[in-house]
Amino acid sequence: MSDERILVVGGTGLVGNALVRGWTRRGKTVTAATYHCRQTAAFRQLDMQDADAVKKLIGEVAPTLVALPAANPFVDYCELHPEETRKVNVDGSINVIKAASARGARVIFFSSDYVFDGGKGDYHEDDRVNPLNEYGRQKAEVEAAIAKAGPRHLVIRTSGAYGWQWEPKNFVLQIRSKLSKGEAMTIAEGIRYNPTYTENLADIVCALADSGQGGIFHVVGGERIARIEFARAAAKAFGLDDRLIKGVPADQFKAPALRPKESSLNTAKIRAAVNVPIWGVKESLRHMVSFEPAWKEYAEKTPAEKI
């Protein structure tokens, strides 16, 4: 519906901003809220840990749909600081879900492949969750909370999101930054997943929202690939020297949080639900490279001034 009012909590983030742009292109009325940037004409400032502030904003915007990709996504930081990050990733998310539900709005919560332990891969939506790390446990807890809030709401499990963003934090932009300086990058071998390009993710989620369906959906890239092979593909796409990418066995890769070795997600359900192609690695990276000028123009016209 063109008159749908959408609130995106986390609107300056990697996934959130792709959603803002995707819905805006479709003629929706979109309000973007963010924590890390100052309030501007484009972005409302919101600390979702503040339940009263969440209620106030949702009351003012009166959304029919609330998208919730906002989170602290740094897996190792979550492992080392569980109490601090739970206040955002769990308590803050639940504040938004409760306030939106009370106003009759649907919620789209963005979860992760890290709710699974990586023991088998090709996970379906109804497979049992068994997270290995704190970030996965936090996502699983919110999934349970949104299920209790009602069947109209959506949970989108995604994986390895990448694309253009104001701060180059995601995997592909880290590769581009390091290799363009001639620096080597060490990556764990033996880890397989579905890296997901956010422009394609946003198109699929926008279509799914229009369908009115609820429940859990896996929305990830169309290719199961080893992390190190994806890194090499990204390097080549940007014309960089993939020989600078060095592999280390996952068991020897020291990090505070355990990662699932095989967290690929099955996409049969989302393919049946919407008529939007799921892109593979080559198509996604090719689009990302060609999209850079348009992204730069958007970012300059719509500054996200950091607090």
Sequence and secondary structure as in RCSB ss.txt:
>XXXX:A:sequence
MSDERILVVGGTGLVGNALVRGWTRRGKTVTAATYHCRQTAAFRQLDMQDADAVKKLIGEVAPTLVALPAANPFV
DYCELHPEETRKVNVDGSINVIKAASARGARVIFFSSDYVFDGGKGDYHEDDRVNPLNEYGRQKAEVEAAIAKAG
PRHLVIRTSGAYGWQWEPKNFVLQIRSKLSKGEAMTIAEGIRYNPTYTENLADIVCALADSGQGGIFHVVGGERI
ARIEFARAAAKAFGLDDRLIKGVPADQFKAPALRPKESSLNTAKIRAAVNVPIWGVKESLRHMVSFEPAWKEYAE
KTPAEKI
>XXXX:A:secstr
 TT EEEEETTTSHHHHHHHHHHHHTT EEEEEESSB   SSEEE  TT HHHHHHHHHHH  SEEEE  S   H
HHHHH HHHHHIIIIIIHHHHHHHHHHTT EEEEEEEGGGS SSS SB TTS    SSHHHHHHHHHHHHHHHH 
TT EEEEE SEE   SS  SHHHHHHHHHHTT  EEEEES EE  EEHHHHHHHHHHHHHHT  EEEE   S  E
EHHHHHHHHHHHTT  GGGEEEEEGGG   SS   SB  B  HHHHHH       HHHHHHHHHHHHHHHHHHHH
HS   B 
